[in-house]
Amino acid sequence: MATGSVLFAETQRFRQWWILAVVGLITVGSLWAFVQQVVLGEPFGDDPAPDWAVIAIVAAFGIMLPGFILSLKLETEVRRDAVLVRLWPIHRSWVRIPLATIQEAEAVTYRPIREYGGWGLRYGPNGKAYNVSGNRGVQLAYGAGRRLLIGSRRPEELARAIAMARGGSA
């Protein structure tokens, strides 16, 4: 973990209505199958699965999937020596980009689906992306030709914090 005071911090979550609607429909469907077959004793469907399989499906799609989706969050910090980012719980520790390696940090508007194939931890023609919603972020150029897009609801503020930490003007 980087040391020093935090100059910028942001936490974002997946909260697109359509993602929540799809997860909600899957959850309700699996719970309905459980109630109908296991609780009420009525077979679910024309060729019902055994009760243990219905219980496993409910555990996976009615409990674990929604819990995972609701726990996902993108955390970004700018400190005096590094930019830190992580997509929790996929990354338990921070991905650290030392400020000394950053050549450019620019607030950008991008097309998440066309340029990166959607949201999350993605790869595209412009490098890696960490994003959870929207179409705004900061494009970093660092190291030996590496690029990283960090999605942000406050991209101008994030870019300014990186510039200030690097010793540039805000």
Beta strands, then each sheet from edge to edge (+ up, - down):
strand 1: 6-13
strand 2: 73-79
strand 3: 82-88
strand 4: 95-98
strand 5: 102-109
strand 6: 120-124
strand 7: 127-131
strand 8: 136-142
strand 9: 146-151
sheet 1: 1+ 2- 3+ 4-
sheet 2: 5+ 8- 9+ 7+ 6-
end
